[in-house]
Amino acid sequence: MNSFKSQLLLVFSILIAAALGATVYAVFTATEQSIVRETRDELQTAQRVFSAILEDRSLQLLDRSSILAADFGLKRAIATGELDTAMSALGNHGERAGAALVALLSPEGKVLAASHTLPGTLVDDLEASGGEAFVRFIVAEDELFQLALVPVRAPGLLAWVGLGFRLDVELMESFKSITRADITFMFRRMSSNAEARTVTAEDVFGLISTLPEDLLRTDPDNQKRLDEARKSLRAHLLTESWFSQPLSFQASDANVTGLVSKSLDARLADFSQLRQQISAIAIAALLLSLMLALFFARSLSKPIEGLVARARRIASGDYTQVHRLKAAAEFMQLETALHTMGEAIGERERRIQFQAEHDLLTSLPNRDYISKVIENRKFEAGGVARFGLALIRLTNLTPLTDVYGQRFADDLLQQFADRARRLLRRGDMIARIDADRFFGYCDQLDHSGLTALTEKILSIVEEPFEAEGIEVRVELHVGIVLSPDHGASYDDLLRRAHIALKGAELARNTASVYEIGMDELHLRQIRITSRLQLALHRGGFELNYQPKVESSAGRCQQVEALLRWRDAEMGQMFPDEFIPLAEHSGDILLITDWVIREVIRQQLVWLSNGRHITVSVNLSAHDLLSKSLVDRLLGQLEEAGLPSHYLHFEITESATISDPAAAIAQLERLRNAGFCLSMDDFGTGYSSLSQLKLIPVQEVKIDKSFILKLDEQETDQRLVRSIIDMGHNLGLSVVAEGVENEASAKLLAAWGCEYLQGYWYSRPLPPAALEVWLDEFEEKRQSLLI
């Protein structure tokens, strides 16, 4: 040991051992730091994912609660105080929506009916909401719920309806399977006051957690405040090598808090084999240093430096492998282990990132992702990127969900997404941004490509969809905008796409492209809808009556009731503008009820004056699909003592399209009750002989577009004469509207058209003016007979 060689070997051995020890320590330290950093990053990512899941559930709750709050039957039950009926509707809707909690509250926050005992702090939340829908986390009957409360308006605030999802271990275990993070909710247990249906907080905590039971401990001295209990648990977890982050969400009062946690020891345990391999390599290197000190020092430094660099790249978030080491097998194995670790961490991060940016049901991009893509596209192009956006709404998805269930609807959504993907060009994208809405991005689209785009979208639903052995057709509407023509930002384009979509729905068109001025039109439509509801409650409607003259006898015993509305702020409003808006908002049923009541009232006046006049009233598709229509009519007639033959009803064939079976059944009931039915606007739209055979009408009314220039157009003359002959052959009487001159009236009378209606005889008149006209018309007729 005293020889130079021995001393040199000893020195080299000590130096190599020290260097090797330092290197191994650096690898261990870098690896552990990387694991710690990645654990913290994954914890934050898991926190964001869980918050995104809660937000998605909040949107679902608000969407389903809003549908419930808009239900006319529920509004009527609440307005009339029929709490049993309202609660039944709540329960049925909650069951379809998968809600574990349903509630009905008065405008002041008093619980009218609920499936669970609710906390009294909701009253403060209602006052703070400003009358807008909101979501809170509450504790009810020692369970934790995510509750959405939505106002029921008609138009004023009638009540609040709420739907709630239960937050339980099953949800948290599902989240844990995705992110490998544990969730803990802490809340105060509640004691209930059955008479007041409200509760007060006690100083006893409840826990819902996926953590091991031996970790669920809080300091008994900190039981006065929930946040102190959470800090106590978090501090305890830290002593056990668990990292935690508080969950932030809005809860009613301060009775709920939460943590998301990950175990550092569990992560470090995954890499114990790596430590053992490094230790074995270090021992082997130390033994070999006595014989190969110089050579081994040179060969050792290079691979260790590579391993340290690899570990540092992993610690910095770079999981790619730059090159393979050229070294001994042990170092190659260590490098492979580090590479495998980096790939595993990178894959886990990519999976979490994908779930944060995509819709979990369809795997399509979500609203956040497509908004980033669009903003980046505009930024790259200097704000003048040319592309198109198509907002697609599956119009009948909600009715299909109500009939067949949520799982059936989920299957339809997945099929729709698959069909849409197959039609995408390179650079295009489609995202699901809402329950029944999709947003398509079409690169390099201009006005010349709009027709092709519309046809491509319609082809998605051209073939029926089949789910659970049931074949259905999906209906859709599309609103299209172009960039940069229609907006400078994603928010502007999305808002205008919504405006175009609503325009398509109101105009009963499949697709609509945004046009300059639609913003103002949209604002006007909103104002008209608001004023329309005021008119229903405060008055503003009136009826005019247009005579229908019997061509053979020259008598007038029938009129058509035509609705007129003069608004104090907006002036004279025309039915062509406000009736489609009323149908879209659901107010059309109230308008029809008002018209029928007013017609019955006016007929009683005429009967008392010795006038026997039959009045025709128009019915919409919404009226025909109202199950209570016939019963309401018969009840009103019975109350007034008016026979049913004094009322005729005019319907268009399009009113039977959405649900032909239900509409035809209603028409059969009307006819059996003694009402005369007439098919309006015959010769246009969907009208056909096959429909005349199915729809139980006694009369057809030729559309005025064929009558206005009847005396000039030979084509119109042939068509009109054919319609009259066809109607007579089917045993139907015929009415012609739009008679503007004597020549047309004579032609129609000669061809046997039973009734004539138009400005040649009279414009629509108020009741008093109509009575004067009838007297003058009858006097003129009598003079001609003499």
PyMOL commands that set and color helices and strands:
alter all, ss='L'
color gray80, all
select helices_A, chain A and resi 4-69+72-79+83-97+122-129+169-179+213-215+220-222+226-239+264-269+272-316+329-357+367-380+397-404+406-422+447-460+490-506+518-538+575-585+588-608+621-624+629-640+644-646+653-656+660-672+689-694+704-706+714-729+742-750+767-785
alter helices_A, ss='H'
color red, helices_A
select strands_A, chain A and resi 101-105+111-114+134-140+143-153+157-166+182-193+198-209+242-246+256-263+387-394+429-432+437-443+465-467+470-472+476-483+511-513+541-550+556-567+571-573+614-618+647-651+676-682+699-702+733-737+755-757
alter strands_A, ss='S'
color yellow, strands_A
deselect
rebuild
show_as cartoon
